[in-house]
């Protein structure tokens, strides 16, 4: 029924569905694709699918809307471009029981081509992508890109996001094998939370002190625990997984990848929050206050979920870098009508009572690790509200030096363990 409802919102049947990279992706390692205006798709993970289908009603207001499942495959067209095929899973084998499209749906899915350029199109012809840029993007970095001289349109500016391109290229490399084997992958259809924003400023924050799920291997548990200990997750219960912010008043875009976010100290994390809510000339206090109110509501709701553990999930915070007159208001606006949003995302490692038999453990009480992260975030935002407009991170160079030293220490530890 989810797919049927989506089709009714899409209007008359269309002959093509164009799957493109989602250009506002700032975190994660799996590529998110744009299905249509207002809908994105991501690789279906059975646990996450079940969580979305069984969410309590009070939590649904804090998560992207679930809109169904499609099957995606990749082929090579006669012109050499990459062909992405999306079709209802009801017409194909589906790995998740009970997921299918209504037989009454009149929507048809056919091949849709995305001209990705020769470098990406050649992926199906070469053994492996050989691009030094991909390796460079795996290193901790913060980009400060000048916007002066570029057309003042979101369509142009969003092409500056390097992480979305990185994830897309990685996904194409993985799809090469499925193409050769004729395999298909199921994708979740979810609400695009950036729809309607001209210059979406997006902050992905991983919440909690524990990031591994119940079924994680011993090595995975060690790796995830170590990441928490070497980042702000252990001390603050939260860390940056990615950030893009358009500061139009100072004509720059700031992008931070997850590796840099993982290397931040506590003061560096605070400065990243300040920078996210800064226009380049002033602190967006009305937006911060609105986000705080939303976080308090979220905390109250999470406290009522007595068996849930949101391991490795994130909070996504969004506001518009365009501080001009808003085109329209929605339920999440500051007093001047500027939009913002706060949502929970990424539930691949979430557990609750319905998974107790599968996981071999039944949790009781609330997720205190998640609550701790929320409390830290609210405390830091409350402190930032008291700062001046010119308190732009003054210790950026010092923070980068500290992060560099931490990365060197991590490399030394890894070398000793080999």
Secondary structure, 3 states (H helix, E strand, C coil): CHHHHHHHHHCCCCCCCCCEECCCCCCCCCCCEEEECCEEEEECCHHHHHHHHHCCHHHHCCECCEEEEEEEEEEECCCCCEEEEEEEHHHCCCCCCCCCCCCCCCCCCCEEEECCCHHHHHHHCCCCCCCHHHHHHCCCCEEEEECCCCCCCHHHHHHHCHHHHHHHHHHHHHHHHHHHHCCCEEEEEEECCCCCCCCEEEEEEEECCCCCCCCCCHHHHHHHHHHHHCCHHHHHCEEEEEEEEEEHHHCEEEEECHHHHHHCCHHHHHHHHHHHCECCCCECHHHHHHHHHHHHHHHHHHCCCCCCECCCCEEEEEEECCCCCCCCCCCCECCCCCEEEEEEECCCCCECHHHHHHHCCCCCCCCHHHHHHHHHHHHHHHHHCCCCCCCCCCCHHHHHHHHHHHHHHHHHHHHHHC
